[in-house]
Amino acid sequence: MLPPIGEIRVLGIETSCDETAASVVAWRDGEMPRILSTIVLSQLEEHAAFGGVVPEIAARAHVEALDGIVEAALAEAGVALSDVDAIAATAGPGLIGGLLVGMMSAKAIAAASGKRLIPINHLEGHALSARLLDDVAFPYLMLLVSGGHTQILLVRGPGDYARWASTIDDAIGEAFDKTAKLLGLPYPGGPNVERVALTGDAHRFDFPHPLKGEARPDFSFSGLKTAVRQAATAIAPLADQDVADIAASFQRAVVETLADRVARSLERFRNEYPQAKSPTLIVAGGVAANGPIRAALLSLCERLGFDFVAPPPALCTDNAAMIAWAGIERMRAGLAEEGDPMAMAPRSRWPLDANAAPLVGAGKRGAKA
């Protein structure tokens, strides 16, 4: 099948954590991108018994599944490998075993087919994912909330980012997962905390709102986790209603803290980019699928005059469509030819803003990823 004149097609590969994913995305000038296929194989069952992702198990699962996932993505897109223009693969940050599997496979495919290889920063995939479905103009703000990252980035364009805020201790997704484990809820923690919170009293426990009201825009969640543990210990053994009330109170504290912290960056953006006709906040990452968090951020944006864009849950969690699209964005910006991609090694830590001071959740070495 020959692509339309001027169309770019990219095969994306994502293996940074516990999803094995491949996707084909197409774009041509003057049109919105098209996701021709997106295949995601979750490893939830493999890791559920351990209450979290086991790196060795994740890497082995990627090895076993990736070839078939790539073949399925090409078949669903109705294209052959010869029909794509480049191979985009996540090179970091993430679990090094999974990254090695994805990058080695991508290098082999690129070498065998003669296609261009484009190593992609996983965080850049999230940062640009909203432009897959919405015509969002640069610059804009992105709130990345996941199991390993909590940060606010100024997105000026592909390869051009400034980190405005990050967590100084734990990522928000980790706080959800640890709270779920404490309450005896199954993995993954975030969706299950949200589920049981629906029947809970969100005002029974007055949990702390770390850094709320402070001028610095950063986040903190370790103290909130400690408060949850202390509350649960004080009333143990927990009845089902206790679990629901703690989950609801925890989620309320997270939502209200996020809104306060994000507001600082929205106000800064207003001051630094008064010419922006449609100032926009984009939220991405697995935690962005949380309903109350989305509702609170939408309300905040409406109050401060920002557009709010949240990709559908399938594009918030790890996927290869965002990786393929980031490859296209880099090709359009003339950044796909940088360095020797075949010589690039995967990176467990890889910040988007290399000039920012090291902080937890920012993709820096020495920080949690």
Buried (B, 14 or more C-beta within 10 A) or exposed (E): EEBEEEBBBBBBBBBBBBBBBBBBBBBBEEEEBBBBBBBBBBBEEBBEEEBBBBBEBBBBBBBEBBBEBBEBBBEBBEBEBEBBBBBBBBBBBBBBBBBBBBBBBBBEBBEEBEBBBBBBBBBBBBBBBBBBBBEBEBBBBBBBBBBBBBBBBBBEEBBBBBBBBBBBBBBBBBBBBBBBBBBEBEBBBBBBBBEBBEEBBBEBBEBBBBBBEEEEBBBBBBBBBEBBBEBBEEEEEBEEEBBBBBBBBBBBBBBBBBBBBBBBBBEBBBEEBEEBEEBBBBBBBBBBBBEBBBEBBBEBBEEBEBBBBBBEBEBBBBBBBBBBBBBBBBBBEEBBEEEEBEEBEBBBBBBBBEEBEEBBBBBBEEBBB
